[in-house]
């Protein structure tokens, strides 16, 4: 199938922790090139390492990543295999390439 409309009923919610939730829109099951999600954080503080390239488009509030502030309308790009700390209260669109797979993540909860 070359075109797929993903409606709210198709979204998959993953509660990562008490402070972080991800709504998956496009997953590895849909594409072997990228994944697309919306992440929401509330008083979140996490250090992670991913084998994917990752981009956050900040929709609301503010993300602090390795001490740098990204606010609404900003984009944060993270190269593959980069360890980073992100924290704060934010809502962001999240793109991973290749698509997100939990086995490719290393997370240290602060």
N, C-alpha and C positions, 0 to 999 in steps of 0.2 A: 504494500500500500504506500503510495507516495504522498498522500495528504491525510492527516488525522487531526481532528479537532478534539482537544482535551478539555472537557467541561469539569466544573467543580465536583461533580459526583465521581469523577475518575481520579481525583487527587488522592494521594496516599500520604497520610500523616504519620510521621515518625517522631516520637518524643524521645529525644536523645538524652535529656536529663531534666531535672526540675527547672533549669534555666534556659534550655535550648530546644526548639521544636523546628522540624523541617517538613514542609509540604512538597512532596515530589510530584512534578508534572511530567517530565520526560526522564525515563530511567534507562539503564543498560538494556532492559527488555525491549525498549523502543528504538534505541540507536546505539551503534557501537562507536560513534564519534564523540558524543557529548551527552551530558545530563543537565536538566534544568529544574530548579527548585526555588522555593521561597523559605528563607530561614528567619526565625524570630527569636530574639534573645532578651532575657530580663535578668539583669545583674549577673551576666555570664562572664566566665573567665576560664579560658581553655588554651592549652598549647597543643598544636597538632602538626603532623607531617603527612603530606599526601603525595602519592605518585602522580596525581593529575595536575595539570595546569588548572588554576581556579580563578574565577572573577566574581566579585561581589559588587552589585549595583545597589547602593544604599537608597532605600525607599523612604525610610523614616528614622528619625533620631540620629544616633551617632555610634560608630564602630571605632574602637581604639585598637589598632593593630601594630604590635611592636612599638608602642609609645606614640605612634602617629595617629592623628584624628582624621577620620573620613566621615563626612556628614551627608545629609540628604542630597542626592543628585551626584555624588562622587562615585567613582569606580575604583576598586582596589583589584589589582592583578597580582597573582602569586604564581611564580614559576613552579613547575613540578619539582618535587624533592626538596622543598624549602620548609624548614621548621619555623613556625610563627606562633605568636600568642595573640589571641583576639579576645576582647572583652567589651562589656557595656550593655546598653539597651538599644536594640536596633531591629529593623526589619529590612531584609535585603533579598534581591534576586541573586541566586547562586548558580553559576555555570561551571561544570567540570568537564575537562577534555583530557584523556578519554573519560567516559562516564564514571560517576561515583560508584565504587564498590567498597563495602565495609572492610573487606580483607586487604585493601590497599591503604588503609588509614592507620596511623599510630597516634593515639590521643593520650595526653597526660592531663588529668583534671587537677586544677589548682585549688 
